[in-house]
Amino acid sequence: MSGASLPYHLRPHKAVDRRIFIDLLSRIERWRPLTDYVYLSMGAYPLEDHKLIHRVLGIKRLIAFDMEGAVVARQKFNRPVISCQCIEKTSGEVVSEIDKILENCGFTGPDGVIVWLDYTDPKKLGEQIREFESLLDRLSTGDVVRVTVNAHPRELIDSPSEKLKTAEEKRDKQFQGLQNRIKEFMPSWATADDMTADNLPRVISESFAAAALKAFPVTSKRTFRPLSIVRYADASQMLSITGVIADRTDEGQMLSQLGMEKWPFSSDTWSIIHKLVVPDLTLRERLFLEREVVAAAPEAIIEGLGFDDAGGISVADFIDNYRNYYRFYPSLLTAEL
């Protein structure tokens, strides 16, 4: 089962990743107020990110889209406010028609837009990078762009049933599959040895960097500045890249206002990628960790828990990571209504 096909309530990594995104937007508000922005994303049927965007940031001009009419129908039922518009479009149509879409939804003249392209099909990675480049060409200074793509090596083999005898053969086949998909965006330094869960996200991130540079060459007045790059895996490994379009002359002042040097998920370059390790915790385990994690040493925490294995994840391995994101860990409770 892929991460995209898992129900939202069974995807704790994605829930944490989403709340890190909201926390980043709260920092961007130090630079530019976001209340009069338009938020546009796929959102899937629950519209979880639209709900958070509205509740935390107060943004009322929301647009959700999906290529399947059945999903759009569920989005309309689940929209957090009546002003949320739900449309049946592909990501390519949204990118090429974004100005018309804003007008048709009655959202003309916003202070800016926040666009999240949450892709699910790993076979269309090249198309997704090109859509990202095309989107940057259509946006303005202050606009925020976020893309999420599949970054799992196993998804790079177009014929998974093919018998590959060695790990080297497998990596070669994966590298060939990636080259076929992203073509000119492939980093010159990448090799078949980079087709691993740890290294592939950087290859893909640098591919998006090449697309951003193509949209905004070094001679242009504007740039796309990456702010946070995160990888996680609920099933398949995913990579989320979030950045902002800024005037080159104002980039330093913007970063200073955001206070990115003090934020644990900041990505100063395209190669700084933060890995999320999110164990499945009971409520009692979580409350204990939240009380102890800020100041206690990992050894003391493990002793207090009485175990060092949480669903196959070592407490010692995730505790430092958890210290940075515990505020965003989802609360999933059973209730009878």
C-alpha positions in Angstrom: 0.0 0.0 0.0 1.4 3.4 -1.0 1.4 6.4 1.3 -1.1 8.1 -0.9 -3.6 5.3 -0.5 -3.4 5.2 3.3 -6.2 7.0 5.2 -5.2 10.3 6.5 -5.6 9.2 10.2 -3.0 6.4 9.6 -0.3 8.8 8.3 1.4 10.4 11.3 4.5 11.4 9.4 2.4 13.4 6.9 0.5 15.0 9.8 3.7 16.2 11.4 5.0 17.3 8.0 1.8 19.3 7.5 2.1 21.0 10.9 5.8 21.9 10.3 4.5 23.6 7.1 2.0 25.6 9.1 4.7 26.6 11.6 6.8 27.8 8.7 3.9 29.9 7.3 3.5 31.4 10.8 7.2 32.6 10.5 6.6 33.9 7.0 3.9 36.1 8.5 6.7 38.0 10.3 7.7 39.1 6.8 4.4 39.4 5.0 0.9 39.1 6.5 -0.9 36.1 5.0 -4.5 36.8 5.9 -5.3 38.2 2.5 -3.4 35.5 0.6 -5.1 32.7 -1.4 -4.3 29.1 -0.4 -4.5 26.6 -3.2 -3.7 22.9 -2.9 -5.0 19.4 -3.7 -6.0 18.8 -0.1 -7.5 15.3 -0.8 -11.0 14.6 0.4 -10.6 15.6 4.1 -9.0 19.0 3.4 -6.9 18.8 6.5 -4.4 21.4 5.4 -7.2 23.8 4.4 -8.7 23.4 7.9 -5.4 24.2 9.6 -4.6 27.1 7.2 -7.9 28.7 8.1 -7.8 28.0 11.8 -4.2 29.0 12.4 -3.6 31.7 9.9 -7.2 33.0 9.4 -7.0 32.7 5.6 -10.5 32.5 4.1 -9.8 32.4 0.4 -9.2 28.7 0.0 -9.1 26.6 -3.2 -9.0 22.8 -3.3 -8.6 20.8 -6.5 -8.5 17.2 -7.6 -8.7 15.5 -11.0 -11.4 13.1 -9.8 -15.0 14.3 -9.6 -15.8 12.0 -6.7 -13.0 13.4 -4.6 -14.1 17.0 -5.4 -17.6 16.1 -4.3 -16.3 15.0 -0.9 -14.1 18.1 -0.7 -17.2 20.3 -1.1 -18.9 18.5 1.8 -15.7 18.7 4.0 -14.7 22.3 3.3 -14.0 24.3 6.5 -15.7 27.5 5.4 -18.2 28.3 2.7 -15.7 30.5 0.9 -13.6 27.4 0.1 -13.8 26.6 -3.6 -13.5 23.0 -4.8 -12.7 22.5 -8.4 -12.1 19.5 -10.7 -8.7 20.1 -12.3 -5.4 18.4 -12.9 -2.2 19.9 -11.4 -1.1 20.9 -14.9 -4.3 22.7 -15.6 -4.1 24.5 -12.2 -0.5 25.7 -13.1 -1.3 26.9 -16.6 -4.7 28.5 -15.6 -3.9 29.8 -12.1 -4.8 33.5 -12.9 -8.1 32.4 -14.5 -8.9 30.1 -11.6 -8.4 32.9 -9.0 -10.7 35.1 -11.0 -13.4 32.4 -11.5 -13.3 31.7 -7.7 -13.8 35.4 -7.0 -10.3 35.8 -5.5 -8.9 38.6 -7.6 -6.3 40.9 -6.2 -4.9 38.8 -3.3 -1.8 39.9 -1.5 -0.2 36.7 -2.7 -0.8 33.0 -3.1 0.4 29.9 -1.3 0.4 26.8 -3.6 1.0 23.2 -2.4 1.3 20.6 -5.2 1.1 17.3 -3.3 2.0 14.8 -6.0 1.4 11.0 -5.6 2.5 9.4 -8.9 6.3 8.7 -8.9 6.3 7.9 -12.6 5.5 11.5 -13.4 8.4 13.1 -11.5 9.8 14.8 -14.7 6.4 16.3 -15.4 6.1 17.4 -11.8 9.4 19.2 -11.9 8.4 21.0 -15.1 5.1 22.0 -13.6 7.0 23.5 -10.7 9.2 25.5 -13.1 6.1 26.7 -15.0 4.4 27.7 -11.8 7.3 29.8 -10.7 7.2 31.7 -14.0 3.6 32.6 -13.2 3.9 33.8 -9.6 5.1 37.0 -7.9 7.4 38.1 -5.1 6.1 36.9 -1.7 4.3 33.9 -3.1 4.9 30.6 -1.4 5.3 27.3 -3.2 5.4 23.8 -1.7 5.8 20.5 -3.5 5.6 17.0 -2.2 6.9 14.1 -4.4 7.7 10.4 -4.0 11.4 9.9 -3.2 11.6 6.1 -2.7 14.2 4.3 -4.8 11.9 1.3 -5.4 9.5 3.5 -7.4 12.1 4.3 -10.0 12.0 0.9 -11.7 9.4 1.0 -14.5 9.3 -2.9 -14.7 9.4 -4.1 -11.1 8.8 -7.7 -12.2 12.1 -7.7 -14.0 14.6 -10.1 -12.3 17.7 -8.2 -11.0 20.3 -10.4 -9.6 22.5 -7.9 -7.6 22.0 -4.7 -5.6 24.3 -3.0 -8.2 22.0 -4.1 -11.0 19.1 -2.7 -9.1 20.7 0.6 -8.5 21.7 0.9 -12.1 18.2 0.2 -13.2 16.8 2.8 -10.7 19.3 5.4 -11.9 18.3 4.7 -15.5 14.6 5.1 -14.6 15.3 8.4 -12.9 17.3 9.7 -15.8 14.5 8.8 -18.2 12.0 10.7 -16.1 13.8 14.0 -15.2 16.3 14.2 -18.1 18.0 17.6 -18.2 17.2 18.2 -14.5 19.4 15.4 -13.3 22.3 16.7 -11.2 25.7 16.2 -12.9 27.2 14.7 -9.8 24.5 12.0 -9.3 25.4 8.3 -9.9 23.7 5.0 -9.4 25.3 4.8 -6.0 22.9 7.6 -4.9 19.8 5.5 -5.5 19.3 4.9 -1.8 16.7 6.0 0.6 19.2 8.4 2.2 20.7 9.9 -1.0 17.8 9.9 -3.5 16.0 12.8 -1.7 19.0 15.1 -2.3 19.2 14.1 -6.0 15.5 15.0 -6.4 15.9 18.2 -4.4 18.7 19.3 -6.6 16.6 18.6 -9.6 14.0 21.0 -8.3 16.8 23.5 -7.7 17.8 23.2 -11.4 14.2 24.0 -12.3 14.1 27.0 -10.0 17.3 28.3 -11.5 15.8 27.9 -15.0 12.8 29.9 -13.9 15.0 32.5 -12.1 18.5 32.7 -13.6 21.2 34.2 -11.5 20.8 37.4 -13.5 17.1 37.8 -12.7 15.9 40.2 -10.0 14.0 37.5 -8.2 14.8 34.1 -6.8 13.1 31.0 -5.4 14.5 30.6 -1.9 14.1 27.1 -0.3 13.2 27.4 3.4 12.5 23.9 4.5 13.1 20.5 2.9 11.8 17.4 4.8 11.6 13.7 4.0 9.4 11.1 5.7 7.8 7.7 5.1 4.4 6.5 6.2 4.7 3.8 3.5 6.8 5.2 0.5 9.3 7.8 1.3 8.1 11.3 0.4 10.0 14.6 0.0 8.5 18.0 0.8 10.1 21.2 -0.5 8.8 24.6 0.7 10.2 28.0 -0.4 9.3 31.5 -1.3 9.8 33.8 -4.2 11.8 36.9 -3.1 13.6 39.8 -4.6 17.3 39.1 -4.5 18.0 42.5 -2.8 15.5 41.7 0.0 16.5 38.0 0.6 18.8 38.7 3.5 16.2 40.9 5.3 13.5 38.3 4.7 15.5 35.5 6.3 16.4 37.7 9.2 12.7 38.5 9.8 11.8 34.8 9.6 14.5 33.9 12.1 15.3 30.7 10.1 18.7 30.2 11.9 16.8 29.3 15.1 14.2 27.0 13.5 15.1 23.3 13.6 13.6 22.5 10.1 15.3 25.3 8.2 17.0 24.4 4.9 19.6 27.0 4.0 20.5 25.1 0.8 18.8 22.6 -1.4 21.0 19.8 0.1 19.9 20.3 3.7 17.1 17.7 4.1 15.5 16.9 7.5 14.4 13.3 8.1 11.3 12.8 10.1 11.1 9.7 12.3 7.6 9.5 13.8 6.9 6.4 15.9 3.4 5.2 16.7 2.9 6.3 20.3 0.1 5.6 22.8 -1.3 8.7 24.5 0.4 7.8 27.8 3.8 7.4 26.0 3.4 10.7 24.3 2.4 12.6 27.5 5.5 11.2 29.2 7.8 12.2 26.3 6.4 15.7 26.1 7.1 16.2 29.8 10.6 14.9 29.6 11.9 15.5 26.1 12.8 19.2 26.5 15.5 18.7 29.2 16.0 15.0 30.0 18.8 12.9 28.4 17.9 10.1 26.1 19.2 7.5 28.6 16.9 8.9 31.3 13.9 8.9 29.0 14.5 5.3 28.0 14.9 4.3 31.6 11.6 6.0 32.5 9.8 4.3 29.6 11.2 0.9 30.4 11.7 0.0 26.8 13.7 1.2 23.7 11.6 -0.1 20.9 8.5 1.7 19.7 6.9 -0.3 16.8 10.3 -1.2 15.4 11.9 2.2 15.9 14.5 2.7 18.6 13.7 5.4 21.1 17.3 6.3 21.1 17.2 6.9 17.3 14.1 9.1 17.2 14.3 11.1 20.5 16.5 13.9 19.3 14.3 14.2 16.2 11.1 14.1 18.3 12.5 17.0 20.5 12.1 19.2 17.4 8.6 18.2 16.3 6.8 16.9 19.4 4.5 20.0 19.3 3.2 18.9 16.0 2.6 15.2 16.8 -1.1 14.4 15.9 -3.6 13.6 18.6 -5.7 10.6 17.2 -8.4 9.7 19.6 -11.5 7.4 19.4 -14.8 9.1 20.0 -18.5 8.1 19.8 -20.7 10.9 18.3 
